[in-house]
Amino acid sequence: MNKKILGIMSLVVIGGLCFAPYLALAAPTPPSVGLTPSPTDPPNIDPNALLAVIIRYVFGFMIVVVVLMLMISAYMFVTAGGSPEQVGKAKNFLIYALIGLAVAVLARGLVGIVLTMLWGASTT
């Protein structure tokens, strides 16, 4: 019982440390100085910038999913209790998480290369 509680507490602490930088990034930005656009003016949206924002959000979501999968895999290893079947399941879950990370990174790079070749746009 104590091992389960210790495992859950360690996952919560590690998860909190993973998301701590996002708290700093959530700080409010100072108001911009200058003229404000009229509410009747249509918004001036650059399609390349919009695509870059969408790609960043999707990539961020994919990384969050990979981190959660890694934490679940670690929990499965901790709670396996030496059972070869449970350890095998945890290893497979870890492999799937790492494959997901590789796919996410390669997809991000490939999208950046294609956008740069087509429009000279940057996704950063």
VEXLO-725097 format. One record per residue: residue number from 1; chain; x, y, z of N, C-alpha, C in turn. Coordinates in nm, 4 decimals. Atoms other than C-alpha are relative to their C-alpha. Layout:
# VEXLO-725097
+-----+--------+----------+----------+----------+----------+----------+----------+----------+----------+----------+
! num ! chaine !      nc1 !      nc2 !      nc3 !     cac1 !     cac2 !     cac3 !      cc1 !      cc2 !      cc3 !
+-----+--------+----------+----------+----------+----------+----------+----------+----------+----------+----------+
! NUM !      A !        X !        Y !        Z !        X !        Y !        Z !        X !        Y !        Z !
...
+-----+--------+----------+----------+----------+----------+----------+----------+----------+----------+----------+
This chain:
# VEXLO-725097
+-----+--------+----------+----------+----------+----------+----------+----------+----------+----------+----------+
! num ! chaine !      nc1 !      nc2 !      nc3 !     cac1 !     cac2 !     cac3 !      cc1 !      cc2 !      cc3 !
+-----+--------+----------+----------+----------+----------+----------+----------+----------+----------+----------+
!   1 !      A !   0.0826 !  -0.1193 !   0.0000 !   0.0000 !   0.0000 !   0.0000 !   0.0870 !   0.1257 !   0.0000 !
!   2 !      A !  -0.0876 !  -0.1169 !  -0.0065 !   0.2824 !   0.2388 !   0.0874 !   0.0712 !   0.0236 !  -0.1328 !
!   3 !      A !  -0.0659 !  -0.0157 !   0.1296 !   0.4510 !   0.1702 !  -0.2469 !  -0.0929 !   0.0667 !  -0.1006 !
!   4 !      A !   0.0953 !  -0.0630 !   0.0914 !   0.1346 !   0.2664 !  -0.4337 !  -0.0136 !   0.1485 !   0.0299 !
!   5 !      A !   0.0120 !  -0.1413 !  -0.0381 !   0.0999 !   0.5890 !  -0.2373 !   0.1257 !   0.0753 !  -0.0400 !
!   6 !      A !  -0.1256 !  -0.0641 !   0.0383 !   0.4679 !   0.6686 !  -0.2918 !   0.0084 !   0.0175 !  -0.1513 !
!   7 !      A !  -0.0012 !  -0.0101 !   0.1461 !   0.4330 !   0.5960 !  -0.6646 !  -0.0922 !   0.1094 !  -0.0499 !
!   8 !      A !   0.0952 !  -0.1036 !   0.0415 !   0.1261 !   0.8171 !  -0.6994 !   0.0520 !   0.1378 !   0.0370 !
!   9 !      A !  -0.0530 !  -0.1304 !  -0.0416 !   0.2869 !   1.0987 !  -0.5006 !   0.1165 !   0.0419 !  -0.0885 !
!  10 !      A !  -0.1131 !  -0.0361 !   0.0859 !   0.6028 !   1.0826 !  -0.7112 !  -0.0482 !   0.0408 !  -0.1386 !
!  11 !      A !   0.0555 !  -0.0402 !   0.1295 !   0.3956 !   1.0980 !  -1.0321 !  -0.0599 !   0.1398 !   0.0067 !
!  12 !      A !   0.0587 !  -0.1335 !  -0.0152 !   0.2105 !   1.4032 !  -0.9008 !   0.1096 !   0.1057 !   0.0067 !
!  13 !      A !  -0.1097 !  -0.0967 !  -0.0110 !   0.5361 !   1.5778 !  -0.8084 !   0.0700 !   0.0174 !  -0.1344 !
!  14 !      A !  -0.0657 !  -0.0091 !   0.1306 !   0.7002 !   1.4948 !  -1.1424 !  -0.0897 !   0.0723 !  -0.0994 !
!  15 !      A !   0.0940 !  -0.0696 !   0.0886 !   0.3874 !   1.6061 !  -1.3282 !  -0.0053 !   0.1483 !   0.0295 !
!  16 !      A !  -0.0004 !  -0.1418 !  -0.0364 !   0.3842 !   1.9319 !  -1.1341 !   0.1255 !   0.0702 !  -0.0476 !
!  17 !      A !  -0.1244 !  -0.0602 !   0.0466 !   0.7479 !   1.9942 !  -1.2189 !   0.0024 !   0.0142 !  -0.1518 !
!  18 !      A !   0.0051 !  -0.0097 !   0.1464 !   0.6791 !   1.9269 !  -1.5866 !  -0.0821 !   0.1196 !  -0.0454 !
!  19 !      A !   0.0879 !  -0.1084 !   0.0408 !   0.4057 !   2.1893 !  -1.5969 !   0.0346 !   0.1330 !   0.0671 !
!  20 !      A !  -0.0374 !  -0.1238 !  -0.0683 !   0.5808 !   2.4503 !  -1.3771 !   0.0404 !   0.1120 !  -0.0961 !
!  21 !      A !  -0.0349 !  -0.1101 !   0.0908 !   0.7292 !   2.6458 !  -1.6724 !  -0.1215 !   0.0673 !  -0.0626 !
!  22 !      A !   0.1196 !  -0.0597 !   0.0601 !   0.3800 !   2.6981 !  -1.8117 !  -0.0634 !   0.1033 !   0.0928 !
!  23 !      A !   0.0512 !  -0.1007 !  -0.0923 !   0.2871 !   2.8890 !  -1.4960 !   0.0721 !   0.1329 !  -0.0210 !
!  24 !      A !  -0.0749 !  -0.1228 !   0.0251 !   0.5637 !   3.1383 !  -1.5682 !  -0.0398 !   0.0618 !  -0.1333 !
!  25 !      A !   0.0395 !  -0.0514 !   0.1310 !   0.4533 !   3.1689 !  -1.9299 !  -0.1411 !   0.0574 !   0.0007 !
!  26 !      A !   0.1378 !  -0.0480 !  -0.0064 !   0.0972 !   3.2445 !  -1.8190 !  -0.0096 !   0.1391 !   0.0616 !
!  27 !      A !   0.0016 !  -0.1339 !  -0.0580 !   0.1990 !   3.5820 !  -1.6743 !  -0.0668 !   0.0972 !  -0.0969 !
!  28 !      A !   0.0689 !  -0.0941 !   0.0895 !  -0.0133 !   3.8676 !  -1.8077 !   0.0996 !   0.0898 !  -0.0727 !
!  29 !      A !  -0.0851 !  -0.0886 !   0.0781 !   0.1395 !   4.0802 !  -2.0807 !  -0.0439 !   0.1438 !   0.0221 !
!  30 !      A !   0.0382 !  -0.1401 !  -0.0183 !   0.1502 !   4.4569 !  -2.0433 !  -0.0822 !   0.0488 !  -0.1188 !
!  31 !      A !   0.0818 !  -0.0503 !   0.1113 !  -0.1008 !   4.6525 !  -2.2499 !   0.0872 !   0.0684 !  -0.1048 !
!  32 !      A !  -0.0761 !  -0.0620 !   0.1078 !   0.0229 !   4.7701 !  -2.5874 !  -0.0299 !   0.1491 !  -0.0046 !
!  33 !      A !   0.0132 !  -0.1449 !   0.0070 !   0.0805 !   5.1398 !  -2.6359 !  -0.0243 !   0.0381 !  -0.1454 !
!  34 !      A !   0.0258 !  -0.0466 !   0.1356 !  -0.0612 !   5.3141 !  -2.9393 !  -0.1482 !   0.0019 !  -0.0292 !
!  35 !      A !   0.1391 !  -0.0067 !   0.0413 !  -0.3784 !   5.3364 !  -3.1352 !  -0.0615 !  -0.1392 !  -0.0015 !
!  36 !      A !   0.0708 !   0.1267 !   0.0066 !  -0.6325 !   5.0627 !  -3.0980 !  -0.0849 !  -0.0014 !  -0.1264 !
!  37 !      A !   0.0794 !   0.0051 !   0.1231 !  -0.8056 !   4.9423 !  -3.4138 !  -0.1489 !   0.0129 !   0.0311 !
!  38 !      A !   0.1445 !  -0.0147 !  -0.0142 !  -1.1702 !   5.0184 !  -3.4653 !  -0.0645 !  -0.1382 !   0.0037 !
!  39 !      A !   0.0644 !   0.1311 !  -0.0049 !  -1.4025 !   4.7314 !  -3.3741 !  -0.0700 !  -0.0376 !  -0.1301 !
!  40 !      A !   0.0663 !   0.0312 !   0.1267 !  -1.5626 !   4.7612 !  -3.7176 !   0.0985 !  -0.0395 !  -0.1088 !
!  41 !      A !  -0.1009 !   0.0393 !   0.0986 !  -1.2334 !   4.7042 !  -3.9028 !   0.0133 !  -0.1525 !  -0.0013 !
!  42 !      A !  -0.0202 !   0.1458 !   0.0033 !  -1.1867 !   4.3469 !  -4.0250 !   0.1390 !  -0.0336 !   0.0533 !
!  43 !      A !  -0.1320 !   0.0358 !  -0.0524 !  -0.9024 !   4.1648 !  -3.8530 !   0.0966 !  -0.0311 !  -0.1134 !
!  44 !      A !  -0.1043 !   0.0237 !   0.0992 !  -0.5790 !   4.1522 !  -4.0461 !   0.0790 !  -0.1230 !   0.0449 !
!  45 !      A !  -0.0607 !   0.1255 !  -0.0427 !  -0.4769 !   3.7878 !  -4.0092 !   0.0862 !  -0.0549 !  -0.1129 !
!  46 !      A !  -0.0915 !   0.0609 !   0.0958 !  -0.1735 !   3.6471 !  -4.1852 !  -0.0209 !  -0.1518 !   0.0029 !
!  47 !      A !   0.0244 !   0.1453 !  -0.0006 !  -0.2505 !   3.2880 !  -4.2942 !   0.1214 !  -0.0805 !   0.0448 !
!  48 !      A !  -0.1206 !   0.0716 !  -0.0422 !   0.1104 !   3.1833 !  -4.2411 !   0.0155 !   0.0040 !   0.1510 !
!  49 !      A !  -0.0106 !  -0.0116 !  -0.1449 !   0.1081 !   3.3147 !  -3.8852 !  -0.1058 !  -0.0861 !   0.0684 !
!  50 !      A !   0.1064 !   0.0831 !  -0.0566 !  -0.2240 !   3.1426 !  -3.8173 !   0.0377 !  -0.1478 !  -0.0071 !
!  51 !      A !  -0.0429 !   0.1386 !   0.0151 !  -0.0886 !   2.8138 !  -3.9507 !   0.1118 !  -0.0336 !   0.0988 !
!  52 !      A !  -0.1092 !   0.0226 !  -0.0949 !   0.2240 !   2.8511 !  -3.7367 !  -0.0539 !  -0.0158 !   0.1420 !
!  53 !      A !   0.0588 !   0.0102 !  -0.1340 !   0.0120 !   2.9046 !  -3.4246 !  -0.0697 !  -0.1346 !   0.0171 !
!  54 !      A !   0.0698 !   0.1288 !  -0.0076 !  -0.2011 !   2.5988 !  -3.5010 !   0.1006 !  -0.1139 !   0.0134 !
!  55 !      A !  -0.1025 !   0.1047 !  -0.0062 !   0.1098 !   2.3863 !  -3.5573 !   0.0641 !  -0.0038 !   0.1379 !
!  56 !      A !  -0.0594 !  -0.0031 !  -0.1344 !   0.2614 !   2.5027 !  -3.2275 !  -0.0930 !  -0.0620 !   0.1032 !
!  57 !      A !   0.0942 !   0.0562 !  -0.0962 !  -0.0553 !   2.4145 !  -3.0358 !  -0.0124 !  -0.1515 !  -0.0153 !
!  58 !      A !   0.0106 !   0.1445 !   0.0222 !  -0.0847 !   2.0703 !  -3.1954 !   0.1260 !  -0.0698 !   0.0493 !
!  59 !      A !  -0.1255 !   0.0593 !  -0.0460 !   0.2840 !   1.9995 !  -3.1280 !   0.0056 !  -0.0005 !   0.1524 !
!  60 !      A !   0.0025 !  -0.0052 !  -0.1463 !   0.2460 !   2.1128 !  -2.7669 !  -0.0921 !  -0.1051 !   0.0591 !
!  61 !      A !   0.0934 !   0.1025 !  -0.0470 !  -0.0560 !   1.8870 !  -2.7229 !   0.0615 !  -0.1389 !  -0.0141 !
!  62 !      A !  -0.0626 !   0.1303 !   0.0210 !   0.1367 !   1.5940 !  -2.8686 !   0.1080 !  -0.0260 !   0.1047 !
!  63 !      A !  -0.1045 !   0.0168 !  -0.1010 !   0.4250 !   1.6529 !  -2.6279 !  -0.0620 !  -0.0281 !   0.1364 !
!  64 !      A !   0.0683 !   0.0263 !  -0.1270 !   0.1847 !   1.6648 !  -2.3319 !  -0.0480 !  -0.1450 !   0.0049 !
!  65 !      A !   0.0454 !   0.1396 !   0.0049 !   0.0372 !   1.3301 !  -2.4426 !   0.1177 !  -0.0950 !   0.0192 !
!  66 !      A !  -0.1180 !   0.0857 !  -0.0148 !   0.3867 !   1.1793 !  -2.4693 !   0.0480 !   0.0002 !   0.1449 !
!  67 !      A !  -0.0427 !  -0.0070 !  -0.1401 !   0.4788 !   1.3028 !  -2.1198 !  -0.0944 !  -0.0814 !   0.0880 !
!  68 !      A !   0.0955 !   0.0797 !  -0.0775 !   0.1596 !   1.1520 !  -1.9788 !   0.0216 !  -0.1497 !  -0.0228 !
!  69 !      A !  -0.0260 !   0.1413 !   0.0280 !   0.2346 !   0.8229 !  -2.1534 !   0.1268 !  -0.0478 !   0.0704 !
!  70 !      A !  -0.1226 !   0.0372 !  -0.0707 !   0.5865 !   0.8224 !  -2.0067 !  -0.0259 !  -0.0162 !   0.1492 !
!  71 !      A !   0.0316 !   0.0106 !  -0.1425 !   0.4472 !   0.8842 !  -1.6586 !  -0.0823 !  -0.1256 !   0.0282 !
!  72 !      A !   0.0791 !   0.1221 !  -0.0181 !   0.1933 !   0.6034 !  -1.6994 !   0.0893 !  -0.1229 !  -0.0117 !
!  73 !      A !  -0.0935 !   0.1112 !   0.0155 !   0.4693 !   0.3724 !  -1.8205 !   0.0859 !  -0.0168 !   0.1251 !
!  74 !      A !  -0.0795 !   0.0070 !  -0.1229 !   0.6815 !   0.4597 !  -1.5172 !  -0.0834 !  -0.0574 !   0.1142 !
!  75 !      A !   0.0887 !   0.0533 !  -0.1037 !   0.3847 !   0.3895 !  -1.2907 !  -0.0208 !  -0.1499 !  -0.0198 !
!  76 !      A !   0.0169 !   0.1427 !   0.0277 !   0.3344 !   0.0547 !  -1.4629 !   0.1249 !  -0.0786 !   0.0399 !
!  77 !      A !  -0.1234 !   0.0657 !  -0.0421 !   0.7019 !  -0.0316 !  -1.4028 !   0.0055 !  -0.0118 !   0.1517 !
!  78 !      A !  -0.0083 !  -0.0014 !  -0.1463 !   0.6783 !   0.0669 !  -1.0357 !  -0.0969 !  -0.1012 !   0.0603 !
!  79 !      A !   0.1018 !   0.0880 !  -0.0574 !   0.3614 !  -0.1331 !  -0.9747 !   0.0034 !  -0.1409 !  -0.0579 !
!  80 !      A !  -0.0064 !   0.1329 !   0.0614 !   0.4694 !  -0.4388 !  -1.1783 !   0.0285 !  -0.1086 !   0.1030 !
!  81 !      A !  -0.0283 !   0.0971 !  -0.1052 !   0.6006 !  -0.6121 !  -0.8676 !   0.0822 !  -0.1187 !  -0.0479 !
!  82 !      A !  -0.0854 !   0.1075 !   0.0497 !   0.8467 !  -0.8213 !  -1.0686 !  -0.0694 !  -0.0973 !  -0.0929 !
!  83 !      A !   0.0738 !   0.0879 !   0.0905 !   0.5782 !  -0.9847 !  -1.2809 !   0.0491 !   0.0230 !  -0.1429 !
!  84 !      A !  -0.0514 !  -0.0187 !   0.1362 !   0.7290 !  -1.0474 !  -1.6257 !  -0.1068 !   0.0502 !  -0.0975 !
!  85 !      A !   0.1083 !  -0.0442 !   0.0884 !   0.3904 !  -0.9955 !  -1.7905 !  -0.0251 !   0.1508 !   0.0146 !
!  86 !      A !   0.0238 !  -0.1426 !  -0.0245 !   0.3378 !  -0.6550 !  -1.6274 !   0.1190 !   0.0843 !  -0.0453 !
!  87 !      A !  -0.1191 !  -0.0722 !   0.0454 !   0.6977 !  -0.5490 !  -1.6964 !   0.0008 !   0.0083 !  -0.1523 !
!  88 !      A !   0.0081 !  -0.0013 !   0.1464 !   0.6484 !  -0.6462 !  -2.0619 !  -0.1001 !   0.1029 !  -0.0502 !
!  89 !      A !   0.0993 !  -0.1008 !   0.0381 !   0.3334 !  -0.4331 !  -2.0827 !   0.0561 !   0.1410 !   0.0188 !
!  90 !      A !  -0.0577 !  -0.1319 !  -0.0263 !   0.5193 !  -0.1403 !  -1.9264 !   0.1059 !   0.0346 !  -0.1047 !
!  91 !      A !  -0.1014 !  -0.0243 !   0.1032 !   0.8078 !  -0.1790 !  -2.1731 !  -0.0651 !   0.0360 !  -0.1330 !
!  92 !      A !   0.0704 !  -0.0312 !   0.1248 !   0.5674 !  -0.1846 !  -2.4670 !  -0.0595 !   0.1405 !   0.0042 !
!  93 !      A !   0.0581 !  -0.1338 !  -0.0135 !   0.3930 !   0.1267 !  -2.3354 !   0.1086 !   0.1064 !  -0.0129 !
!  94 !      A !  -0.1124 !  -0.0934 !   0.0106 !   0.7318 !   0.2989 !  -2.3000 !   0.0465 !   0.0111 !  -0.1451 !
!  95 !      A !  -0.0412 !  -0.0026 !   0.1409 !   0.8266 !   0.2015 !  -2.6555 !  -0.0997 !   0.0801 !  -0.0830 !
!  96 !      A !   0.1020 !  -0.0753 !   0.0740 !   0.4953 !   0.3380 !  -2.7873 !   0.0115 !   0.1497 !   0.0281 !
!  97 !      A !  -0.0154 !  -0.1413 !  -0.0339 !   0.5530 !   0.6642 !  -2.6004 !   0.1196 !   0.0602 !  -0.0736 !
!  98 !      A !  -0.1185 !  -0.0512 !   0.0688 !   0.9014 !   0.7027 !  -2.7481 !  -0.0220 !   0.0076 !  -0.1510 !
!  99 !      A !   0.0339 !  -0.0074 !   0.1429 !   0.7721 !   0.6223 !  -3.0976 !  -0.0886 !   0.1213 !  -0.0256 !
! 100 !      A !   0.0852 !  -0.1183 !   0.0132 !   0.5037 !   0.8873 !  -3.0470 !   0.0804 !   0.1285 !   0.0058 !
! 101 !      A !  -0.0863 !  -0.1180 !  -0.0081 !   0.7709 !   1.1385 !  -2.9449 !   0.0773 !   0.0180 !  -0.1301 !
! 102 !      A !  -0.0754 !  -0.0089 !   0.1254 !   0.9771 !   1.0567 !  -3.2541 !  -0.0897 !   0.0469 !  -0.1141 !
! 103 !      A !   0.0932 !  -0.0414 !   0.1055 !   0.6726 !   1.0921 !  -3.4797 !  -0.0342 !   0.1479 !   0.0140 !
! 104 !      A !   0.0343 !  -0.1412 !  -0.0217 !   0.5824 !   1.4276 !  -3.3204 !   0.1138 !   0.0915 !  -0.0435 !
! 105 !      A !  -0.1148 !  -0.0845 !   0.0357 !   0.9334 !   1.5682 !  -3.3617 !   0.0232 !  -0.0014 !  -0.1511 !
! 106 !      A !  -0.0190 !   0.0075 !   0.1448 !   0.9666 !   1.4424 !  -3.7188 !  -0.1109 !   0.0734 !  -0.0753 !
! 107 !      A !   0.1105 !  -0.0705 !   0.0655 !   0.6227 !   1.5767 !  -3.8106 !   0.0193 !   0.1504 !   0.0095 !
! 108 !      A !  -0.0233 !  -0.1441 !  -0.0169 !   0.7094 !   1.9181 !  -3.6687 !   0.1097 !   0.0471 !  -0.0960 !
! 109 !      A !  -0.1087 !  -0.0369 !   0.0902 !   1.0350 !   1.9254 !  -3.8635 !  -0.0409 !  -0.0048 !  -0.1460 !
! 110 !      A !   0.0439 !   0.0139 !   0.1385 !   0.8746 !   1.8045 !  -4.1850 !  -0.0939 !   0.1132 !  -0.0398 !
! 111 !      A !   0.0910 !  -0.1113 !   0.0294 !   0.5989 !   2.0660 !  -4.1657 !   0.0789 !   0.1293 !  -0.0156 !
! 112 !      A !  -0.0831 !  -0.1197 !   0.0116 !   0.8596 !   2.3358 !  -4.1070 !   0.0758 !   0.0056 !  -0.1313 !
! 113 !      A !  -0.0737 !   0.0048 !   0.1268 !   1.0630 !   2.2230 !  -4.4067 !  -0.0929 !   0.0275 !  -0.1179 !
! 114 !      A !   0.0938 !  -0.0187 !   0.1115 !   0.7590 !   2.2065 !  -4.6359 !  -0.0474 !   0.1448 !  -0.0069 !
! 115 !      A !   0.0457 !  -0.1393 !   0.0012 !   0.6325 !   2.5500 !  -4.5298 !   0.1101 !   0.0945 !  -0.0451 !
! 116 !      A !  -0.1109 !  -0.0849 !   0.0429 !   0.9758 !   2.7025 !  -4.5777 !   0.0220 !  -0.0125 !  -0.1501 !
! 117 !      A !  -0.0192 !   0.0193 !   0.1440 !   1.0051 !   2.5507 !  -4.9242 !  -0.1125 !   0.0634 !  -0.0806 !
! 118 !      A !   0.1136 !  -0.0513 !   0.0763 !   0.6563 !   2.6554 !  -5.0329 !  -0.0141 !   0.1516 !   0.0090 !
! 119 !      A !   0.0310 !  -0.1421 !  -0.0180 !   0.6096 !   3.0004 !  -4.8833 !   0.1117 !   0.0797 !   0.0648 !
! 120 !      A !  -0.1044 !  -0.0716 !  -0.0721 !   0.9298 !   3.0875 !  -4.7036 !  -0.0449 !   0.0373 !   0.1397 !
! 121 !      A !   0.0539 !  -0.0296 !  -0.1325 !   0.7256 !   3.0873 !  -4.3829 !   0.0749 !  -0.0806 !   0.1047 !
! 122 !      A !  -0.0624 !   0.0682 !  -0.1116 !   0.8614 !   2.9890 !  -4.0452 !  -0.1077 !  -0.0393 !   0.0997 !
! 123 !      A !   0.0994 !   0.0453 !  -0.0972 !   0.6676 !   2.7860 !  -3.7861 !   0.0435 !   0.0279 !   0.1421 !
! 124 !      A !  -0.0454 !  -0.0276 !  -0.1358 !   0.8636 !   2.9158 !  -3.4884 !  -0.0559 !   0.1284 !   0.0508 !
+-----+--------+----------+----------+----------+----------+----------+----------+----------+----------+----------+
